[in-house]
Amino acid sequence: MDSAGYLYIVVFLFSVWSASSTICTIKDRNECTYTVVCEGHAGSANNPSCDYDPYVNFIIKDSVTDTLTTGFFGSTNFDSRVRRIQAIDNNWPNIEAFAFKYYTKCIDMDLSSNNIKNIKNDAFKNLFILDSLNLSQNAIEHLNPSSLAISEISANKLTTLDLSNNLLTEISGETVSKLTNLNSLYLQNNRLTSLADNCFTSLKDLTTLNLRNNQLTAINVTLIHLKNLKTLDLAFNHLFKLIGFELNRLDSLTFLNMSHNDIEEVESNCFIQAFRLISIDLSNNKIKSPIENVMFINNNHLQCLYLSNNSIEQIQDDAFKHNVLTTLNLDKNNLKGEISGQTFNGISKVTRLDLSNQSITAIRENAFSTANNLVHLNLSRNVIHTIEKSSFSPSLPLIVLDVSYNKLSSLQFLNDTLLSLTELYVNNNNLTSISKGTFRNHTNLKKLDLSMNLIVTIDQLSLPLLNLQYLNVTGNLLTGSLKSMVISPSKYLRFLDFSCLNFRKVEDGAFIDSPLLARVNLSYNAIEFIGSNNFMNMENLYSLDLSYNKLIRLQMNNSVLLNLKALYLNHNRLKSISNLFLNISKILFLDISDNDISDLSVPLFQTLKDLRVLRISNNKVKQFNNPQTNSLTKLMTLCLSSNSLVNLNLSYFPDLINADLSNNSISFINSSFFRNLDRLQSIDLSFNNITSLTPGTFQSLKILKLLNMSSNWIENLRYGSFKGLGRAEVIDLSRNLIHVLDVDIFHECTELKRLIIDYNFITQLEFERLVMTVTKLNALSLGGNPIMCKEIVRNYNSGIGGRRVEVTSIDKVFEEDNVHGILCGQNNGTVVTTASSFEPPLYTSSSSSANVLFMWCSVLTALVLVVGAASYMYRRKGLMILTDSSMRSTVQFGSTENQSSLLF
């Protein structure tokens, strides 16, 4: 024998010795019940002595062997003690015959998730008392005829076989022929496409069969011999039709799941002999066939029926009459026509019924008269135009009824019925009025939604206010006056939305005695008058919205709203706010913008010590500062845009964060304008009359992030104009009169990210210098300046200083002669709508000739002067040639630029 042969024998003997010397760990010992854990390879363990039959849980994990044979377990010394084997994260592609023959007393074997692909015949032979076998989550593609053959004895003992999560494509009849007393068979999560007719023939005692998540398209006669089958799961397959002979012989079936298939038709005799059926799940299919009245006629124990997400159009009368349903799921179908008194016979124990998103047209007499336990009914999103008076029995315990998004024009069906309702949704129908007595006895209602109807009138005492907490009537056609005794008094009402209506008047007493009412929305009406005797005994009100009305005056001297936090009066016609409310001292937000207010020297402001936001935009205010307004020292947001202010002192408001002073007549600002504003982050001074920015103007603004100076009359910017703006991120100087912009004036703007200089008269701009000076700049907007278009092309996509700076415009005009929508070249500072063409002038008249002659004389004179000056300089200092390799790259405008050159 050569040296290689000897070396092979040595290696083999060493591996055998290593395996035999593997010591496994004993854990969780309780006398003679303990766990043996072997990692990498099966080995021996220090077994304790026992006075009775031991019980060992054998765990083998993280081992690798291409073929698992008896020899793999050859070194174990606890075989006869093993009652349970658990294989964890091993790699055993092949299992040979008699691989587990030493473990004759094993009753439970879990081989899931071990990459098993092939199981040879007799792999589990001699496991005489095996009770459960789990082969799930492997990669088994095929089972040999005797792969699961254990023995005639084992066939009488094995009750559970789990083959789930494999890749099985075929099961032959012989595969399981020996397992005559098998109780549970799990084949889910495989790739089965068909079942042989005889593959389950001998499984007479099978009670559970799981074939979920395969690729089966039909059942055929595979199941007809399973007389003891109780649970059948065929969900997530590709079944397309249920035929009577496939299922109607399963006498013991109690639970059937065929959801998530492609079933379009269910024959009426499928369940004719399944007398013990308790639950049927046919949801998430494509069923179009009607639910016939003989389909469940013999299923006297049927409790749960799931038919949601199909295409069922018809339910025949008395289809559920013979059942004892507690759960009926029919949502997301296409039920058509009327619901009659016989449609839902047999649902006396159903508590929730969802019939939404169908095509139901009417609810007829006694439709739900036998639904004695129904508490939640959803009929929304149908085309129901009629609900007859006796559709519901007087004793029906219904709590929630949703009939929204239908075509109801009347609520007469509520008369003396449904007295237990706590929530009623009738929004998005065709109701035109709520008459007195509609909710006469509905004292339990807490939530009522009448929004988005055609309601013109709500009579006094017509609403159920006793326990009502939420009422929504927005989006109706209510007009005229809101009278007393319509929504008040309401003891428990919390939120009230009467917006988007057409009320013109709120009479005295319309809003009183609602101690829990927190939010009232009366916006978007046409209210001209609100009686002074309103909002009394409403101490919990924190938000009152009266915006977008036509109020000329508002006087509430008797109203004390101690907890009011937000008051919206914007978009009215108020001339004064002197007599709003008696006490609103805790208010934080006040919006009186878009009115006709001119005088702010009213005592009201002295009571608003906690005011944080004040909006007075678009009024007629000429003077803001006065002792009353100056007392608002906690202001954080102040909006005074679109008034007639000439000057302003903001130093009284040290907490100010945002100030909008745009569209006024302010002509001058300096450092005193921003004194004590250490927290100011945003200031808008656009559309004023400011002509210059004095150096040091912004030096006290430590954290300002946004400065808008657009649409003023600024011509020159100096060094120091932006001193103090070290935290500014956006500066807008657009639409001014700036001709020259020295980029070095931004040297202190170290955080500047966006600079907007559109529509000025800037003819040159040092791109590279700007980017080097403002190191965080990422966007430059400069459209509408007379800058050479070719220079914008050059810098549009350039990465200057190692980063990308976007060159853009606030107005993109793509139909013009421009660069990527950026208006450039000669212009008058406005956006042009038609392209102009350049043509050289034609000198044909005598005056034109004289002009030409005069121009040439001027040029010659200038040339003579230049030559003379050059000669003089040469004589004094010699000829000097100026070169500057570091000359700044500039963007210059040439008046005769031919923009068609951009088309290359």
JODA-V865439 format. One record per pair of residues at least 4 apart in sequence whose ideal C-beta (glycine too) atoms are under 7 Angstrom apart, sorted by the first residue. I is the first residue (numbers start at 1). J is the second residue. Records with the same first field share a line. If there is no record, write none. Layout:
I=J + J
This chain:
1=5 + 6
3=7
4=8
5=9
6=10
7=11
8=12
9=13
10=14
11=15
12=16
13=17
14=18
15=19
16=20
17=21
19=41 + 43 + 75
20=75
22=38 + 41 + 43 + 75
23=43 + 44
24=36 + 37 + 38 + 43 + 44 + 45
25=37
26=34 + 36 + 45 + 46
27=34 + 35 + 37
28=34 + 35
29=34
30=34
32=48 + 50 + 52 + 54 + 55
33=55
34=56
35=57 + 59
36=45 + 56 + 58 + 59 + 78
37=59
38=42 + 43 + 60
39=61 + 62
40=62 + 63
41=63
42=60 + 72 + 73 + 75 + 76
43=75 + 76
44=75 + 76 + 77
45=77 + 78
47=77 + 78 + 81
50=54
54=81
55=83
56=78 + 81 + 82 + 83
57=84 + 86
58=82 + 84 + 85
59=86 + 88
60=87 + 90
61=88 + 89 + 90
62=89 + 90
63=90
64=91
65=72 + 92
66=93 + 94
67=94 + 96
68=72 + 92 + 94 + 95 + 96 + 99
69=96 + 99
70=74 + 98 + 99 + 101
73=102
76=102
78=82
79=102 + 103
80=105
82=103 + 105 + 106
83=105 + 106 + 107
84=106 + 107 + 108
85=103 + 106 + 109 + 110
86=110
87=110 + 111 + 114
89=113
90=114
91=114 + 115
92=114 + 115 + 116
93=115 + 116 + 117 + 118
94=117 + 118
95=99 + 116 + 119 + 120 + 123
96=120 + 123
97=120 + 121 + 122 + 123 + 125
98=122 + 125 + 126
99=123
100=124 + 127
101=125 + 126
103=127
104=126 + 127 + 128
105=129
106=127 + 130
107=129 + 130 + 131
108=131 + 132
109=130 + 132 + 133
110=134
111=116 + 134 + 135
112=134 + 135 + 136 + 137 + 138
113=137 + 138
114=138
115=138 + 139
116=135 + 138 + 139 + 140
117=139 + 140 + 141
119=123 + 140 + 143 + 144 + 147
120=144
121=144 + 145 + 146 + 147 + 149
122=146 + 149
123=147
124=130 + 148 + 150
125=149 + 150 + 151
126=151
127=150 + 154
128=151 + 153 + 154
129=157
130=150 + 154 + 157 + 158
131=157 + 158 + 159 + 160
132=159 + 160
133=158 + 160 + 161 + 162
134=162
135=140 + 162 + 163 + 166
136=162 + 163 + 164 + 165 + 166 + 186
137=164 + 165
138=166
139=166 + 167
140=166 + 167 + 168
141=167 + 168 + 169
142=169 + 170
143=147 + 148 + 168 + 171 + 175
145=172 + 174 + 175
147=175
148=161 + 175 + 176 + 179
149=178
150=154 + 155 + 158 + 178
151=155
153=157
154=158
155=178 + 179 + 180 + 181
156=181
158=179 + 182
159=182 + 183 + 184
160=183 + 184
161=179 + 182 + 184 + 185 + 186
162=186
163=168 + 186 + 187
164=186 + 187 + 188 + 189 + 210
165=188 + 189
166=190
167=190 + 191
168=187 + 190 + 191 + 192
169=191 + 192 + 193
171=175 + 195 + 196 + 199
172=196 + 199
173=177 + 196 + 198 + 199 + 201
176=182 + 199 + 202 + 203
177=202
179=203
180=202 + 204
181=205
182=203 + 205 + 206
183=205 + 206 + 207 + 208
184=207 + 208
185=203 + 206 + 208 + 209
186=210
187=192 + 210 + 211
188=210 + 211 + 212 + 213
189=213
190=214
191=214 + 215
192=211 + 214 + 215 + 216
193=215 + 216
194=216
195=199 + 216 + 222
197=220 + 221 + 222
199=222
200=206 + 222 + 223 + 225 + 226
201=225
203=226
204=227 + 228
205=228
206=226 + 228 + 229
207=228 + 229 + 230 + 231
208=230 + 231
209=229 + 232
210=233
211=216 + 233 + 234
212=233 + 234 + 235 + 236
213=236
214=237
215=237 + 238
216=234 + 237 + 238 + 239
217=238 + 239 + 240
218=239
219=223 + 246
220=246
221=245
223=229 + 246 + 250
224=249
226=250
227=251 + 252
228=252
229=250 + 252 + 253
230=252 + 253 + 254 + 255
231=254 + 255
232=253 + 256
233=257
234=239 + 257 + 258
235=257 + 258 + 259 + 260
236=260
237=261
238=261 + 262
239=258 + 261 + 262 + 263
240=262 + 263 + 264
241=263 + 264 + 265
242=246 + 247 + 263 + 266 + 267 + 270
243=267
244=248 + 267 + 269 + 270
247=270 + 271
248=269 + 270 + 271 + 272 + 273
249=273
250=274
251=273 + 275
252=276
253=274 + 276 + 277
254=276 + 277 + 278
255=278 + 279
256=277 + 279 + 280 + 281
257=281
258=263 + 281 + 282
259=281 + 282 + 283 + 284 + 306
260=284
261=285
262=285 + 286
263=282 + 285 + 286 + 287
264=286 + 287 + 288
265=288 + 289
266=270 + 282 + 287 + 289
268=292 + 294 + 295
271=277 + 295 + 296 + 299
272=298
274=299
275=298
276=301
277=299 + 301 + 302
278=301 + 302 + 303 + 304
279=303 + 304
280=302 + 305 + 306
281=306
282=287 + 306 + 307
283=306 + 307 + 308 + 309 + 329
284=309
285=310
286=310 + 311
287=310 + 311 + 312
288=311
290=313 + 314 + 315 + 316
291=295 + 312 + 315 + 316 + 319
292=316 + 319
293=316 + 317 + 318 + 319
295=319
296=302 + 319 + 320 + 322 + 323
297=322
299=323
300=322
301=324
302=323 + 324 + 325
303=324 + 325 + 326 + 327
304=326 + 327
305=325 + 327 + 328
306=329
307=312 + 329 + 330 + 333
308=329 + 330 + 331 + 332
309=332
310=333
311=333 + 334
312=333 + 334 + 335
313=334 + 335 + 336
314=336
315=319 + 335 + 343
317=340 + 342 + 343
318=342 + 345
320=325 + 344 + 345 + 346 + 347
321=345 + 346
322=346
323=346
324=349
325=346 + 347 + 349 + 350
326=349 + 350
327=350
328=347 + 350 + 353
329=354
330=354 + 355
331=354 + 356 + 357
332=357
333=358
334=358 + 359
335=355 + 358 + 359 + 360
336=359
337=361
338=361 + 362 + 364
339=343 + 360 + 363 + 364 + 367
340=364 + 367
341=364 + 365 + 366 + 367 + 369
343=367
344=367 + 368 + 371
345=370
347=371
348=370 + 371 + 372 + 373
349=373
350=371 + 373 + 374
351=373 + 374 + 375 + 376
352=375 + 376
353=374 + 377
354=378
355=360 + 378 + 379
356=378 + 379 + 380 + 381
357=381
358=382
359=382 + 383
360=379 + 382 + 384
361=383 + 384 + 385
362=384 + 385 + 386
363=367 + 384 + 386 + 387 + 388 + 391
364=388 + 391
365=388 + 390 + 391
366=390
367=391
368=374 + 391 + 392 + 396
369=392 + 393
371=396
373=397
374=396 + 398
375=397 + 398 + 399
376=399 + 400
377=398 + 401
378=402
379=384 + 402 + 403
380=402 + 403 + 404 + 405 + 425
381=405
382=406
383=406 + 407
384=403 + 406 + 407 + 408
385=407 + 408
387=391 + 408 + 413
388=413
389=412 + 413 + 415
391=413
392=396 + 398 + 417 + 418
394=416 + 417
396=418
397=420
398=418 + 420 + 421
399=420 + 421 + 422 + 423
400=422 + 423
401=418 + 421 + 424
402=425
403=408 + 425 + 426
404=425 + 426 + 427 + 428
405=428
406=429
407=429 + 430
408=426 + 429 + 430 + 431
409=430 + 431 + 432
411=426 + 431 + 438
414=418 + 438 + 439 + 442
416=441
419=441 + 442
420=444
421=442 + 444 + 445
422=444 + 445 + 446 + 447
423=446 + 447
424=445 + 448
425=449
426=431 + 449 + 450
427=449 + 450 + 451 + 452
428=452
429=453
430=453 + 454
431=450 + 453 + 454 + 455
432=454 + 455 + 456
433=455 + 456 + 457
434=438 + 450 + 455 + 458 + 459 + 462 + 463
435=459 + 462
436=459 + 460 + 461 + 462
438=462
439=445 + 462 + 463 + 464
442=464
443=464 + 466 + 467
444=467
445=464 + 467 + 468
446=467 + 468 + 469 + 470
447=469 + 470
448=464 + 468 + 471
449=472
450=455 + 472 + 473
451=472 + 473 + 474 + 475
452=475
453=476
454=476 + 477
455=473 + 476 + 477 + 478
456=477 + 478 + 479
458=462 + 463 + 478 + 486
460=483 + 485 + 486
461=485
463=486 + 487
464=468
465=487 + 490 + 493
467=492
468=490 + 492 + 493
469=492 + 493 + 494
470=494 + 495
471=487 + 493 + 496
472=497
473=497 + 498
474=497 + 498 + 499 + 500
475=500
476=501
477=502
478=501 + 502 + 503
479=502 + 503
480=504
481=504 + 505 + 507
482=486 + 503 + 506 + 507 + 510
483=507 + 510
484=488 + 507 + 508 + 509 + 510
486=510
487=496 + 510
488=509 + 510 + 511 + 512 + 513 + 514
489=512 + 513 + 514
490=514
492=516
493=514 + 516 + 517
494=516 + 517 + 518
495=518 + 519
496=517 + 520 + 521
497=521
498=521 + 522
499=521 + 522 + 523 + 524
500=524
501=525
502=525 + 526
503=525 + 526 + 527
504=526 + 527 + 528
505=527 + 528 + 529
506=510 + 527 + 530 + 531 + 534
507=531
508=531 + 533 + 534
509=533
510=534
511=520 + 534 + 535 + 538
512=534 + 536 + 537
513=537
514=538
515=537 + 538 + 539 + 540
516=540
517=538 + 540 + 541
518=540 + 541 + 542
519=542 + 543
520=541 + 544 + 545
521=545
522=527 + 545 + 546
523=545 + 546 + 547 + 548 + 568
524=548
525=549
526=549 + 550
527=549 + 550 + 551
528=550 + 551 + 552
530=534 + 554
532=555 + 556 + 557 + 558
533=558
534=556 + 559
535=541 + 556 + 559 + 561
536=558 + 559
538=561
539=562 + 563
540=563
541=561 + 563 + 564
542=563 + 564 + 565 + 566
543=565 + 566
544=564 + 567
545=568
546=551 + 568 + 569
547=568 + 569 + 570 + 571 + 591
548=571
549=572
550=572 + 573
551=572 + 573 + 574
552=573 + 574 + 575
553=574
554=574 + 580
555=579
556=580 + 581
557=579 + 582
558=582
559=581 + 582
560=582 + 583
561=581 + 584
562=583 + 586
563=586
564=584 + 586 + 587
565=586 + 587 + 588 + 589
566=588 + 589
567=584 + 587 + 590
568=591
569=574 + 591 + 592
570=591 + 592 + 593 + 594 + 615
571=594
572=595
573=595 + 596
574=592 + 595 + 596 + 597
575=596 + 597
576=597 + 599
577=592 + 597 + 602 + 604
578=602 + 604
580=604
583=607
585=607 + 608 + 609
586=610
587=608 + 611
588=610 + 611 + 612 + 613
589=612 + 613
590=608 + 611 + 614
591=615
592=597 + 615 + 616
593=615 + 616 + 617 + 618 + 619 + 639
594=617 + 618
595=619
596=619 + 620
597=616 + 619 + 620 + 621
598=619 + 620 + 621 + 622
600=621 + 624 + 626 + 628 + 629
601=626 + 628
602=628
603=628
604=608
605=628 + 629 + 631 + 632
606=628 + 631
608=632
610=634
611=632 + 634 + 635
612=634 + 635 + 636 + 637
613=636 + 637
614=632 + 635 + 638
615=639
616=621 + 639 + 640
617=639 + 640 + 641 + 642 + 660
618=642
619=643
620=643 + 644
621=640 + 643 + 644 + 645
622=644 + 645
624=629 + 640 + 645 + 648
625=629 + 630 + 648 + 649
626=630
627=631
630=652
632=653
633=652 + 653 + 654
634=655
635=653 + 655 + 656
636=655 + 656 + 657
637=657 + 658
638=653 + 656 + 659
639=660
640=645 + 660 + 661
641=660 + 661 + 662 + 663
642=663
643=664
644=664 + 665
645=661 + 664 + 665 + 666
646=665 + 666
647=666
648=661 + 666
650=656 + 659 + 673 + 674 + 677
651=675 + 676
654=676 + 678
655=679
656=677 + 679 + 680
657=679 + 680 + 681
658=681 + 682
659=680 + 683
660=684
661=666 + 684 + 685
662=684 + 685 + 686 + 687
663=687
664=688
665=688 + 689
666=685 + 688 + 689 + 690
667=689 + 690 + 691
668=690
669=673 + 685 + 690 + 697
670=694 + 697
671=675 + 696 + 697 + 699 + 700
674=680 + 698 + 700 + 701
675=700
677=700 + 701
678=702
679=703
680=701 + 704
681=703 + 704 + 705
682=705 + 706
683=704 + 707
684=708
685=690 + 708 + 709
686=708 + 709 + 710 + 711
687=711
688=712
689=712 + 713
690=709 + 712 + 713 + 714
691=713 + 714 + 715
692=714 + 716
693=697 + 714 + 717 + 721
695=718 + 719 + 720 + 721 + 723
696=720 + 723
697=721
698=704 + 722 + 723 + 724 + 725
699=723 + 724
700=724
701=724 + 725
703=727
704=725 + 727 + 728
705=727 + 728 + 729
706=729 + 730
707=725 + 728 + 731
708=732
709=714 + 732 + 733
710=732 + 733 + 734 + 735
711=735
712=736
713=736 + 737
714=733 + 736 + 737 + 738
715=737 + 738 + 739
717=721 + 738 + 741 + 745
718=745
719=745
721=745
722=745 + 746 + 748 + 749
723=748
725=748 + 749
726=748 + 749 + 750 + 751
727=751
728=749 + 751 + 752
729=751 + 752 + 753 + 754
730=753 + 754
731=752 + 755 + 756
732=756
733=738 + 756 + 757
734=756 + 757 + 758 + 759 + 810
735=758 + 759
736=760
737=760 + 761
738=760 + 761 + 762
739=761 + 762
741=757 + 762 + 765
743=766 + 769 + 770 + 773
744=773
746=752 + 773 + 774
747=773
749=774
750=775 + 776
751=776
752=774 + 776 + 777
753=776 + 777 + 778 + 779
754=779
755=777 + 780
756=781 + 810
757=762 + 781 + 782
758=781 + 782 + 783 + 784 + 809 + 810
759=784 + 829
760=785
761=785 + 786 + 829
762=785 + 787
763=786 + 787 + 892 + 893
764=890 + 891 + 892 + 893
765=770 + 782 + 787 + 891
766=770 + 888 + 889 + 890
767=771 + 795 + 800 + 889 + 891
768=772 + 800 + 889
769=773 + 888
770=774 + 777
771=777 + 800 + 801 + 805
772=801
777=805
778=805 + 806
779=806 + 808
780=805 + 807
781=808 + 809 + 810
782=787 + 807 + 809
783=809 + 810 + 811 + 822 + 823
784=809 + 811 + 823 + 827 + 829 + 831
785=824
786=825 + 826 + 827 + 893
787=791 + 792 + 824 + 891 + 893
788=824 + 891 + 892 + 893 + 894 + 897
789=793 + 818 + 819 + 824 + 825 + 899 + 902
790=794 + 901 + 902
791=795 + 891
792=796 + 807 + 819 + 822 + 824
793=819 + 902
794=798
795=807
796=807 + 819 + 820
799=803 + 804
800=805
808=822
809=821 + 822 + 823
811=831
812=821
813=818 + 821 + 823 + 831
814=821
816=823 + 832 + 835
817=835 + 899
818=822 + 823 + 824
819=824 + 902
823=827 + 831
825=897 + 899
826=895
827=832
843=848 + 849 + 852
844=848
846=850
847=851
848=852
849=853
850=854
851=855
852=856
853=857
854=858
855=859
856=860
857=861
858=862
859=863
860=864
861=865
862=866
863=867
864=868
865=869
866=870
867=871
868=872
869=873
870=874
871=875
872=876
873=877
874=878 + 879
